[in-house]
Amino acid sequence: MAVGTLTVSFKESPFPYAAVAIASYTKKAEVDYDESASGLTLTLEGTQFTTEEDAVKALAKAGGLGEDSIKTPAYFTLAKSLATTTAIPQIISSLDSLDDFLACRTFLVGHESTAADWIVWGVFKGNLRLVGLLKNNQHQHLMRWYNHLESLEPTQAALAGLAEAKASKARLNQKTASSFALGLQNAKEGEVVTRFPPEPSGYLHIGHTKAAILNKYFAKMYNGKMVVRFDDTNPSKERAEFEDTILEDLHLLDIKADKVTHTSDYFDQIYELAIKIIKIGLAYADDTEQAQMREERGQGIASRRRDATVEENLSRFEEMTKGTEEGIRWCLRAKMSVDNPNKAMRDPVIYRCNLDPHHRTGSKWKVYPTYDFACPVVDVLEGITHALRTIEYRDRNAQYHWFIEALGLRHVYIWDFSRLSFVYTLLSKRKLRWFVEQGLVSGWDDPRFPTVRGIRRRGMTIEALTQFMLSQGPSQAIVSLEWDSIWALNKKIIDPVAPRFWSVLKTKPVLVTIQGGPLEVVVKTLPKHKKNPEVGEKKTVYASSILIDQDDALSFEDNEEITLMDWGNAIVRSKTTDSSGTITALSMELHLEGDFKKTTKKITWLAQPTTAHPLVNATLIDYDYLITKKKLEENDELKDFATPVTEFREEAFADANVRELTRGDIIQFERRGYYAFDGVAERGKQETWEFILIPDGRAAGLASKAGGTANAEAPQRSKGEESKVAPATASKQAKAPAAAADAAPAADGVDRYGITPADTKMYKVDMAVGAEVPDIKDATKMYRVESVYEL
């Protein structure tokens, strides 16, 4: 019976999974999800606990869990270490030790779960990287322990409660998002005109996507129009080819403008308005050095040129227009305010000289308006009724309206929305360009890039992008979003329509002889999607010899009945293995009258290829994040946070039906995941069909994939040394950490990752859970047996 209350926000990060799970397990506290709560508070028998560690200990004691031992504090220390450590080698070392320790044990302390088990489990549950490393199947005992705790009914109830709390909030957010339907201020049916004004200096990324989708959404909502306007006011950065790529990017988003324009179309009108604002005494020419101007604006000090006469300002602006030696020293500033608390209102620059030729107007102009001046002016000239802008422009809204009022122009409504950003993601063109120039990616359409063409190439659908952007609602909160929600939404969209195919990895495939199989090859027509016949049909080849994955074969017990998908049940009759334990051949007996509902293993397979029925050579490609830090700070060196290995390839045999695919098609390789077909690559005389794995929003798929080996390939960096990044591509096997037996450092001090103490600049410390070999008989009441690793 619950006697306490555990109060926590479901938004808490990292989330206190251990406390919530043990509260459910012991039934000593009810969980109250309070979105406004800061941190965690457990009220139990008149006492309050405000840390997860204290809460877990208190609930374990109240619930009468097994008594703690002298080792318990070490596990709480380990939990803190795992929660904060980012170095893969250190993490793997801890996982290896835990796995070895659990080889002969069910729990960490004693014969039932204790506070030690729950605090360590909670850290794993809340850390994508740790779960991802566990999913690599290199720590089977640890994985068994983790799955056991998670599978317990109280744990599942706790996780369901958390999911329901999030779902309730999502439903509330959906109501909030419906405020989109409330519409734009003073909008009139058929008269709304919105605009999307990208600068033609690069490719569109997912941050731009929200603005483009919202502008199109509102224009369509009111049967209005959307203008795509290229903000081409800086000839030093802009190129004509980027205009083409941006229009192509919008096409990839299924967004078509009602009109495509350029700010440069209005240079003459903007210039005339600049003359006007000088004549009415609201602008002046200034030759203050840039650094000094910045300092004066910050301190609210007026420029010495602020009180120049209209005639002086017109004369100097004329010199700027001609681009003379004298003119290029000056800029034109609006006379708004000297010391306004909103620094955007402190006499901003509205015109500057630039002698570079413009990609559209050539050398006609030597002066160009700034975005701040040109934007409101062109919005009025083009008939824009509602300007949708990200929240980062909020301080400039007053400036926007000042220009319109000063020049006596028509009013334009501004609608703010939050800027979109994601963890482990770079949106800076400069930083993305670095990866291109270093050769760490294939180009601006690389699937690791957040560019529109990059995420579309990785399998993101237009429907998912649109639904996700609209689901954000009119929120103006600036947050870095996780990628799980958008990829999970994408999965819901592609799952009902993605055709199903099979593949077998080329890494030690197993040849299976089917007793009772067809004497000759049989080809049957089956649906590509069992639940959606409209997806189409495929040809499936049946033969007495088939190929299956090595991992599947290793999981089979002698005489075990398994299910061959789309065929029926079969019984494993014999295995052939080599000296390394690899299975080289299997024999199965068909048992088609068997009940597939009673088998636990249902496997995919492919008929052994023949000249008449060949298989397709396929490459399955997976990716990691480009950076190792959730959000780079302004002074962070990009090269110090570049993920060493970010591309992983597996070679496979694929169902011959994939030959019908067109580049960009989305499929599912059953029991592997969803893939986007990326085209056919020529490798010598062999053609290979390449498939990019589409994230599905699950923790394992979003965790770091590099593992220990990948880090070994990356040169270690220390202060004062030139930082380098390892090649960005590796085989899939690079994901897997080395076996636990290889964990100890060699005699020269170099461990299995190729790292020496000198490389890491770290002190040597003892293992958190102890490095001694436990006395099995005394600790578990079991007889000593040979180590499974030494057989």
VENKASUL-V8514 format. One record per run of one state. SS is the DSSP state (@ for helix, = for strand, . for the rest). FROM is the first residue (numbers start at 1). LEN is the number of residues. If there is no record, write none. Layout:
ss-><SS SS>
from-><FROM FROM>
len-><LEN LEN>
This chain:
ss-><. = . @ . = . = . = . @ . @ . @ . @ . @ . @ . @ . = . = @ . = . @ . = @ . = . @ . @ . @ . = . @ . = . = . = . = . @ . = @ . = . = . @ . = @ . @ . = . @ . = . = . = . = . @ . = . = . @ . = . = . = . @ . = . = . = . = . @ = . = . @ . = . = . = . @ . @ . = @ . @ . @ . @ .>
from-><1 4 9 17 27 29 34 40 45 47 50 52 63 72 85 88 105 115 126 128 135 140 152 153 181 193 197 205 206 222 225 231 240 253 259 263 280 283 287 290 300 310 323 327 330 331 335 343 346 349 354 358 359 362 363 367 370 371 382 386 391 407 413 418 421 423 429 438 451 452 458 462 472 480 482 484 496 499 502 503 506 510 516 522 528 533 536 537 543 545 549 550 556 561 565 568 578 583 591 596 599 602 604 606 608 616 624 627 628 638 642 643 647 655 656 661 666 670 673 684 686 695 699 703 707 713 729 732 736 740 743 757 761 776 781>
len-><3 5 8 10 2 5 6 5 2 3 2 11 9 13 3 17 10 11 2 7 5 12 1 28 12 4 8 1 16 3 6 9 13 6 4 17 3 4 3 10 10 13 4 3 1 4 8 3 3 5 4 1 3 1 4 3 1 11 4 5 16 6 5 3 2 6 9 13 1 6 4 10 8 2 2 12 3 3 1 3 4 6 6 6 5 3 1 6 2 4 1 6 5 4 3 10 5 8 5 3 3 2 2 2 8 8 3 1 10 4 1 4 8 1 5 5 4 3 11 2 9 4 4 4 6 16 3 4 4 3 14 4 15 5 11>
